[in-house]
Amino acid sequence: ESSGLKLRIIKSTLPTWLSVGDKVQCNIQEASVCVSKECPGKVSIENRIKARLKDLRVKESLCELTFESEFGEVRALITQVALDELGLEKGCEATMLMRGVDISIEPYIDTLDTLKLYQVVTRTKDAN
């Protein structure tokens, strides 16, 4: 959960370093983010996050989109054809769709919190 938004992730096993209430950092593959302007109908992707297109870099056939949302900044890679068909432009509102299997997590560590760092490192070390 981040800023009141809940993400659903799919992992075959619970990481040994993870405990309820831990802060984590989410990593989302750019190529795994789908984008929609209207998001009609039902699809199996549960993670739908409203966002604003903050920046875009357009190359010959591939475009890198940077979205700003309550979840934070997320990048997506789509084709030039998809960009044109969706009518995406800087500042527009869109919905990012992410499959739970494509989201990974890692411990969030404040390097100034040495006790927390020690606890996470020892939990990770013991798991190996």
JODASUL-V287844 format. One record per residue. N is the residue number from 1. RES is the residue in one letter. SS is DSSP state (hx for helix, st for strand, lp for the rest). PHI is phi in whole degrees, -180 to 180 (999 if undefined). PSI is psi in radians with two decimals (none if undefined). Layout:
<<N,RES,SS,PHI,PSI> <N,RES,SS,PHI,PSI>>
//
This chain:
<<1,E,lp,999,2.37> <2,S,st,-143,2.19> <3,S,lp,52,0.62> <4,G,lp,85,-0.14> <5,L,st,-91,2.32> <6,K,lp,-105,2.26> <7,L,lp,-102,2.50> <8,R,lp,-106,2.18> <9,I,lp,-119,2.73> <10,I,lp,-119,2.05> <11,K,lp,-132,2.44> <12,S,lp,-73,-0.52> <13,T,lp,-138,2.62> <14,L,lp,-76,2.23> <15,P,lp,-59,2.40> <16,T,lp,-65,-0.42> <17,W,lp,-81,-0.15> <18,L,lp,-94,2.28> <19,S,lp,-126,2.70> <20,V,lp,-57,2.30> <21,G,lp,92,-0.14> <22,D,lp,-65,2.51> <23,K,lp,-81,2.41> <24,V,st,-132,2.81> <25,Q,st,-109,2.23> <26,C,st,-93,2.42> <27,N,st,-120,2.25> <28,I,st,-126,2.17> <29,Q,lp,-65,2.28> <30,E,hx,-56,-0.68> <31,A,hx,-76,-0.15> <32,S,hx,-96,-0.03> <33,V,st,-93,2.06> <34,C,st,-92,2.66> <35,V,st,-128,2.44> <36,S,st,-142,2.58> <37,K,lp,-95,-0.44> <38,E,lp,-122,-0.53> <39,C,lp,52,0.91> <40,P,lp,-78,2.79> <41,G,lp,75,3.13> <42,K,lp,-104,2.40> <43,V,lp,-136,2.88> <44,S,lp,-80,-0.07> <45,I,lp,-84,2.01> <46,E,lp,-86,-0.49> <47,N,st,-83,1.80> <48,R,st,-125,2.04> <49,I,st,-123,2.14> <50,K,st,-70,2.44> <51,A,st,-152,2.91> <52,R,st,-117,2.33> <53,L,st,-73,1.89> <54,K,st,-84,-0.70> <55,D,st,-156,2.67> <56,L,st,-144,2.47> <57,R,st,-117,2.14> <58,V,st,-108,2.18> <59,K,lp,-110,-2.96> <60,E,lp,-57,-0.82> <61,S,lp,-131,-0.18> <62,L,st,-123,2.45> <63,C,st,-124,2.41> <64,E,st,-105,2.10> <65,L,st,-108,2.38> <66,T,st,-114,2.06> <67,F,st,-106,2.57> <68,E,st,-113,2.27> <69,S,st,-144,3.09> <70,E,lp,-62,-0.45> <71,F,lp,-76,-0.37> <72,G,st,124,-2.87> <73,E,st,-88,2.29> <74,V,st,-133,2.42> <75,R,st,-106,2.57> <76,A,st,-136,2.56> <77,L,st,-112,2.18> <78,I,st,-137,2.93> <79,T,st,-81,2.83> <80,Q,hx,-62,-0.65> <81,V,hx,-62,-0.79> <82,A,hx,-63,-0.71> <83,L,hx,-58,-0.83> <84,D,hx,-66,-0.78> <85,E,hx,-64,-0.62> <86,L,hx,-82,-0.28> <87,G,lp,67,0.62> <88,L,lp,-77,2.37> <89,E,lp,-147,2.75> <90,K,lp,-51,2.28> <91,G,lp,93,-0.20> <92,C,lp,-76,2.74> <93,E,st,-90,2.48> <94,A,st,-152,3.04> <95,T,st,-119,2.27> <96,M,st,-95,2.35> <97,L,st,-118,2.23> <98,M,st,-134,2.25> <99,R,lp,-73,2.48> <100,G,hx,-61,-0.52> <101,V,hx,-72,-0.34> <102,D,hx,-93,0.07> <103,I,st,-106,2.19> <104,S,st,-114,2.75> <105,I,st,-128,2.67> <106,E,st,-143,2.80> <107,P,st,-63,2.44> <108,Y,lp,-92,2.10> <109,I,lp,-124,2.09> <110,D,lp,-81,1.96> <111,T,lp,-62,-0.27> <112,L,lp,-83,-0.27> <113,D,lp,-95,1.48> <114,T,hx,-67,-0.57> <115,L,hx,-65,-0.81> <116,K,hx,-63,-0.73> <117,L,hx,-59,-0.80> <118,Y,hx,-61,-0.77> <119,Q,hx,-63,-0.76> <120,V,hx,-67,-0.77> <121,V,hx,-64,-0.74> <122,T,hx,-70,-0.61> <123,R,hx,-65,-0.72> <124,T,hx,-68,-0.76> <125,K,hx,-61,-0.79> <126,D,hx,-63,-0.50> <127,A,hx,-72,-0.41> <128,N,lp,-88,none>>
//
